[in-house]
Amino acid sequence: MTRMDDILENVAIDAWTRRLSREPRQANAPHESDAELLELQAAPEHYLAITIDTVAEEILTGLYLEPYTMGWVTVMASLSDLAAVGADPLGVVVSVSAPAGGEESLVEGTARGMEDACRSLGVFILGGDSNATPTVSLTGCAVGIVPRTEAITRRGLQPGDSVFLTGRAGSGNAFGLVRLGGFDGELFPEDEYRPIAMIEAGRALRGVATACMDTSDGVLTTLDQLTRLNGHGFEIDCDWASILCDEALRVCERTGAPPWMMLAGPHGEFELAFTVPSSSAEAIASAAGGWDSPPLRLGTVVERPAITLRLPSGEKVDVDMAPLRNLLETTEGHLDRYLREFRELGRSWGLE
């Protein structure tokens, strides 16, 4: 049986939450939704949805070099969490920590990235805070509202449900591999990595999806967390040409990286992974009428709490995500060791 405490990040979160008092009006338990859901006495038909996300490790490790990317992702990361619960955004507040007297280009580029991200979704920065610190750290807190009867959480999927993505995936891990793996940056320039929060899709999934979570930590990590929360697993049909975006397919071809790495790595994008009853397939097709691309069916929810990949060869492979999700901690952040053990895990699963 997969357990929540097999994952070191879940353990770390629980170490904080068990020491903090719980708000009686909060509708979700820890881990159960991408955004926190709070009852509103003044508007009892709605929940307040609120979430917070920090971009710091990505800057410290050199994954993001351009201030524009830092600002863009800071905004999109928090708005993506609102999308995953089906919320209508009210706005974003930000906290900017950077060296005192820093370069004007950092302020200009970061602010422009935040502004453009907001404008692309019709949202505004409402205010925030600034701090003088040795390193750059950016935090976004997004606030929204969602009808109480239609809020989507990570719990509720059932065997027989179909699992979908709102679009093709793999861009985040493809970009991360190129940047941190020592490959030619022209293979995936940083200014081409501009993931977008799927706000409209989240709205369309209200009352339809049985569970939803964004793919900011990678598709397989997302499915693994859903498995641990619900006690049911997934059978995924690995038609790589359909699942992976063009950038990910190009990186695989040029670097020799196996396609499964584009779903298994920890740096995702902001697509939504969601489940619906099989009987709702027509409803999904109708709901997706206004999306940029049709939803992508990945596979089926199954009773057994495991992730099974059905490879193009027809072979089925079970993927144990716990050692991979814990790999950053167990390798103590050593990049070369991380990449080496990442590939070794895939071989142990029979994926190479």
C-alpha positions as CSV (number, residue, x, y, z in Angstrom):
1,M,0.0,0.0,0.0
2,T,1.4,3.4,-0.9
3,R,1.5,5.7,2.1
4,M,1.7,9.5,2.3
5,D,4.7,9.3,4.7
6,D,6.8,7.4,2.2
7,I,7.5,10.8,0.6
8,L,9.9,13.0,2.5
9,E,8.2,16.2,1.3
10,N,4.9,15.0,2.8
11,V,6.7,14.2,6.1
12,A,8.2,17.7,6.2
13,I,4.8,19.3,5.5
14,D,3.1,17.2,8.2
15,A,5.9,18.2,10.7
16,W,4.6,21.8,10.4
17,T,0.9,21.2,10.2
18,R,0.6,19.0,13.3
19,R,2.2,21.9,15.3
20,L,-0.3,24.5,14.0
21,S,-3.9,25.0,14.9
22,R,-6.6,24.2,12.3
23,E,-9.1,26.8,11.2
24,P,-12.6,25.3,11.9
25,R,-14.0,26.8,8.7
26,Q,-11.3,25.2,6.5
27,A,-12.9,22.7,4.1
28,N,-9.8,20.8,3.0
29,A,-7.4,18.7,5.1
30,P,-3.6,18.9,4.5
31,H,-2.5,17.6,1.1
32,E,-6.1,17.3,-0.2
33,S,-6.2,20.3,-2.6
34,D,-3.8,22.5,-4.5
35,A,-5.3,25.6,-2.8
36,E,-6.7,26.0,0.7
37,L,-10.5,26.3,0.8
38,L,-12.1,28.4,3.5
39,E,-15.8,29.0,4.2
40,L,-17.0,32.6,3.9
41,Q,-19.6,33.8,6.3
42,A,-20.4,36.8,4.1
43,A,-20.7,34.6,1.0
44,P,-21.8,31.2,2.2
45,E,-22.3,29.9,-1.4
46,H,-18.5,30.2,-2.1
47,Y,-15.2,29.2,-0.7
48,L,-12.2,31.5,-0.5
49,A,-9.4,29.8,-2.3
50,I,-5.9,30.9,-1.3
51,T,-2.4,29.5,-2.1
52,I,1.2,30.5,-1.9
53,D,4.3,29.4,-3.8
54,T,8.0,30.5,-3.7
55,V,10.5,30.5,-6.5
56,A,13.9,30.2,-4.8
57,E,15.6,26.8,-5.4
58,E,15.1,27.3,-9.2
59,I,17.1,30.6,-8.9
60,L,19.7,29.3,-6.6
61,T,20.5,26.3,-8.7
62,G,20.7,28.3,-11.9
63,L,17.7,26.7,-13.5
64,Y,16.2,30.2,-14.1
65,L,18.7,32.8,-15.2
66,E,16.4,35.5,-16.7
67,P,14.5,37.7,-14.2
68,Y,11.5,37.7,-16.6
69,T,11.2,33.9,-16.2
70,M,11.5,34.2,-12.4
71,G,8.6,36.8,-12.3
72,W,6.5,34.9,-14.8
73,V,6.7,31.5,-13.0
74,T,6.2,33.2,-9.6
75,V,2.8,34.4,-10.7
76,M,1.8,31.4,-12.8
77,A,2.7,28.9,-10.0
78,S,0.2,30.3,-7.5
79,L,-2.5,30.9,-10.2
80,S,-2.1,27.3,-11.3
81,D,-3.1,26.1,-7.8
82,L,-6.3,28.2,-8.1
83,A,-7.0,26.6,-11.5
84,A,-6.7,23.1,-9.9
85,V,-9.6,23.8,-7.5
86,G,-11.7,25.5,-10.2
87,A,-11.4,29.0,-8.6
88,D,-11.9,32.4,-10.2
89,P,-8.9,34.5,-9.3
90,L,-9.3,37.8,-7.4
91,G,-5.6,38.8,-7.6
92,V,-2.1,38.1,-6.5
93,V,0.2,39.6,-3.8
94,V,3.9,39.1,-4.0
95,S,7.0,39.1,-1.8
96,V,10.3,40.0,-3.4
97,S,13.5,39.3,-1.6
98,A,16.8,40.4,-3.2
99,P,20.2,41.9,-2.4
100,A,20.0,45.6,-1.4
101,G,21.0,48.0,-4.1
102,G,20.7,45.2,-6.7
103,E,20.7,45.7,-10.4
104,E,17.9,47.6,-12.0
105,S,17.6,44.9,-14.6
106,L,16.5,42.4,-11.9
107,V,13.6,44.7,-10.9
108,E,12.7,45.6,-14.5
109,G,12.8,42.0,-15.8
110,T,11.1,40.4,-12.8
111,A,8.3,43.0,-12.7
112,R,7.7,42.7,-16.4
113,G,7.5,38.9,-16.1
114,M,4.9,39.2,-13.3
115,E,2.9,41.8,-15.2
116,D,2.8,39.9,-18.5
117,A,1.8,36.7,-16.7
118,C,-1.0,38.6,-15.0
119,R,-2.2,40.4,-18.1
120,S,-2.3,37.1,-20.0
121,L,-4.9,35.8,-17.6
122,G,-6.7,39.1,-16.8
123,V,-5.4,39.2,-13.2
124,F,-3.6,42.0,-11.3
125,I,-0.9,42.2,-8.7
126,L,-2.7,43.8,-5.7
127,G,0.4,44.6,-3.6
128,G,3.1,42.9,-1.6
129,D,6.4,43.2,0.3
130,S,10.1,43.7,-0.4
131,N,13.1,42.5,1.6
132,A,16.9,42.9,1.4
133,T,18.4,39.4,1.4
134,P,21.7,37.9,0.2
135,T,19.9,35.8,-2.5
136,V,16.8,36.3,-4.7
137,S,13.6,34.7,-3.6
138,L,10.2,35.4,-5.0
139,T,6.8,34.5,-3.5
140,G,3.3,34.7,-5.0
141,C,0.1,34.4,-3.0
142,A,-3.0,34.0,-5.2
143,V,-6.6,34.5,-3.9
144,G,-9.8,33.5,-5.5
145,I,-13.3,32.2,-5.0
146,V,-15.1,29.0,-6.1
147,P,-18.7,27.8,-5.7
148,R,-18.8,25.5,-2.6
149,T,-20.7,22.8,-4.4
150,E,-18.3,22.8,-7.4
151,A,-14.9,23.1,-5.7
152,I,-12.4,20.5,-7.0
153,T,-10.0,18.7,-4.7
154,R,-7.4,16.0,-5.1
155,R,-9.7,13.4,-3.5
156,G,-12.7,11.7,-5.0
157,L,-11.5,9.6,-8.0
158,Q,-12.8,6.1,-8.3
159,P,-11.8,3.0,-10.3
160,G,-13.0,3.2,-13.8
161,D,-12.6,6.9,-14.0
162,S,-10.6,8.3,-17.0
163,V,-7.6,10.4,-16.3
164,F,-6.8,13.4,-18.6
165,L,-4.3,16.1,-19.0
166,T,-5.4,19.6,-20.2
167,G,-2.5,19.5,-22.7
168,R,0.7,17.8,-23.7
169,A,3.3,17.7,-21.0
170,G,7.1,17.5,-20.5
171,S,8.2,21.0,-21.2
172,G,9.4,21.7,-17.6
173,N,11.5,18.6,-17.4
174,A,12.9,19.1,-20.9
175,F,13.9,22.6,-20.0
176,G,15.4,21.4,-16.7
177,L,17.4,18.7,-18.4
178,V,18.9,21.0,-21.0
179,R,19.8,23.7,-18.4
180,L,21.2,21.5,-15.6
181,G,22.4,18.6,-17.7
182,G,25.0,20.6,-19.5
183,F,23.4,20.5,-23.0
184,D,23.4,23.4,-25.5
185,G,21.0,25.9,-24.3
186,E,19.8,26.6,-27.8
187,L,18.1,23.2,-27.7
188,F,15.5,24.8,-25.4
189,P,16.1,28.5,-24.9
190,E,14.8,29.9,-21.6
191,D,12.5,32.4,-23.2
192,E,10.6,29.5,-24.7
193,Y,9.7,28.2,-21.2
194,R,6.5,30.1,-20.4
195,P,4.0,27.7,-18.8
196,I,0.5,29.0,-18.4
197,A,-2.0,28.4,-15.5
198,M,-5.1,26.7,-16.9
199,I,-7.6,29.0,-15.3
200,E,-10.3,28.5,-17.9
201,A,-9.9,24.8,-17.9
202,G,-10.3,24.7,-14.1
203,R,-13.5,26.6,-14.3
204,A,-14.8,24.2,-17.0
205,L,-14.0,21.2,-14.8
206,R,-16.2,22.4,-11.9
207,G,-18.9,19.9,-11.3
208,V,-17.3,17.4,-13.7
209,A,-13.9,16.4,-12.4
210,T,-13.8,13.9,-9.6
211,A,-10.2,14.9,-8.7
212,C,-7.6,17.4,-10.0
213,M,-4.0,18.5,-9.4
214,D,-1.6,20.6,-11.4
215,T,1.6,19.1,-12.9
216,S,4.0,21.6,-11.5
217,D,6.1,18.8,-9.9
218,G,5.9,16.6,-13.0
219,V,3.1,14.3,-14.3
220,L,4.1,11.1,-12.5
221,T,4.7,12.9,-9.2
222,T,1.2,14.3,-9.6
223,L,-0.3,10.9,-10.3
224,D,1.6,9.4,-7.4
225,Q,0.3,11.9,-4.9
226,L,-3.3,11.3,-6.2
227,T,-2.7,7.6,-5.7
228,R,-1.5,8.0,-2.1
229,L,-4.4,10.3,-1.2
230,N,-7.1,8.1,-2.8
231,G,-5.8,4.6,-2.4
232,H,-6.4,3.9,-6.1
233,G,-3.8,3.8,-8.9
234,F,-3.5,4.4,-12.6
235,E,-2.9,2.6,-15.8
236,I,-1.3,5.0,-18.3
237,D,-1.1,4.5,-22.0
238,C,2.4,5.8,-23.0
239,D,1.9,7.0,-26.5
240,W,4.8,9.4,-26.2
241,A,4.1,11.3,-29.4
242,S,0.6,12.2,-28.1
243,I,1.6,12.8,-24.5
244,L,4.8,14.8,-24.8
245,C,5.0,18.4,-26.2
246,D,7.1,19.2,-29.2
247,E,9.9,20.6,-27.0
248,A,10.1,17.5,-24.9
249,L,10.2,15.2,-28.0
250,R,12.9,17.4,-29.5
251,V,15.0,17.2,-26.3
252,C,14.6,13.4,-26.2
253,E,15.7,13.0,-29.8
254,R,18.7,15.3,-29.5
255,T,20.0,14.2,-26.1
256,G,19.1,10.5,-26.0
257,A,17.0,11.0,-22.9
258,P,14.2,8.4,-22.7
259,P,10.7,9.8,-23.0
260,W,9.6,8.6,-19.5
261,M,12.0,11.1,-18.0
262,M,10.0,14.0,-19.3
263,L,7.1,12.9,-17.1
264,A,9.1,11.6,-14.1
265,G,11.3,14.6,-13.4
266,P,10.4,17.1,-10.6
267,H,10.2,20.3,-12.7
268,G,6.9,20.2,-14.4
269,E,4.6,22.7,-16.1
270,F,1.1,23.9,-15.2
271,E,-1.2,21.5,-17.0
272,L,-4.0,20.0,-14.9
273,A,-4.2,16.2,-14.4
274,F,-7.9,15.4,-13.7
275,T,-10.2,12.4,-13.5
276,V,-13.8,12.1,-14.6
277,P,-16.2,9.2,-14.7
278,S,-16.2,7.4,-18.0
279,S,-19.8,8.4,-18.5
280,S,-18.6,12.1,-18.5
281,A,-16.5,11.8,-21.6
282,E,-19.0,13.8,-23.7
283,A,-19.2,16.5,-20.9
284,I,-15.4,16.8,-21.0
285,A,-15.4,17.3,-24.8
286,S,-18.1,20.0,-24.4
287,A,-16.3,21.7,-21.5
288,A,-13.1,21.8,-23.5
289,G,-14.6,23.6,-26.5
290,G,-12.9,26.9,-25.5
291,W,-9.5,25.4,-24.6
292,D,-6.4,26.0,-26.8
293,S,-6.2,22.2,-27.4
294,P,-8.4,19.2,-26.6
295,P,-7.8,17.3,-23.4
296,L,-5.4,14.4,-23.6
297,R,-6.6,11.0,-22.2
298,L,-3.8,9.3,-20.3
299,G,-5.5,6.2,-19.1
300,T,-7.8,4.8,-16.4
301,V,-8.1,4.8,-12.6
302,V,-7.6,1.2,-11.3
303,E,-8.3,-0.4,-7.9
304,R,-4.7,-1.3,-7.2
305,P,-2.8,1.6,-5.7
306,A,0.1,1.7,-8.2
307,I,1.1,3.5,-11.3
308,T,1.4,1.2,-14.3
309,L,2.8,2.4,-17.6
310,R,1.6,0.6,-20.7
311,L,4.6,1.0,-23.0
312,P,4.3,1.3,-26.8
313,S,5.6,-2.3,-27.0
314,G,2.6,-3.4,-25.0
315,E,4.6,-4.3,-21.9
316,K,3.3,-3.1,-18.6
317,V,5.8,-1.6,-16.0
318,D,5.0,-0.6,-12.4
319,V,6.7,2.7,-11.4
320,D,7.5,3.2,-7.7
321,M,7.8,6.9,-7.4
322,A,8.9,7.1,-3.8
323,P,12.6,6.7,-4.3
324,L,12.5,9.1,-7.2
325,R,10.5,11.8,-5.4
326,N,12.9,11.5,-2.5
327,L,16.0,11.6,-4.7
328,L,16.8,15.3,-4.2
329,E,17.1,14.7,-0.5
330,T,18.8,11.4,-0.6
331,T,21.5,12.7,-3.1
332,E,21.8,15.8,-0.9
333,G,21.3,18.0,-4.0
334,H,24.4,16.8,-5.8
335,L,23.3,17.2,-9.4
336,D,25.6,14.7,-11.1
337,R,24.6,12.0,-8.6
338,Y,21.0,12.9,-8.9
339,L,20.9,12.5,-12.7
340,R,22.9,9.3,-12.5
341,E,20.6,7.7,-9.9
342,F,17.6,9.0,-11.8
343,R,18.5,7.0,-14.8
344,E,19.4,4.0,-12.7
345,L,15.9,4.0,-11.2
346,G,14.4,3.9,-14.7
347,R,16.6,0.9,-15.5
348,S,15.5,-0.9,-12.4
349,W,11.9,-0.4,-13.5
350,G,12.6,-1.8,-16.9
351,L,12.2,1.5,-18.7
352,E,15.6,1.5,-20.5
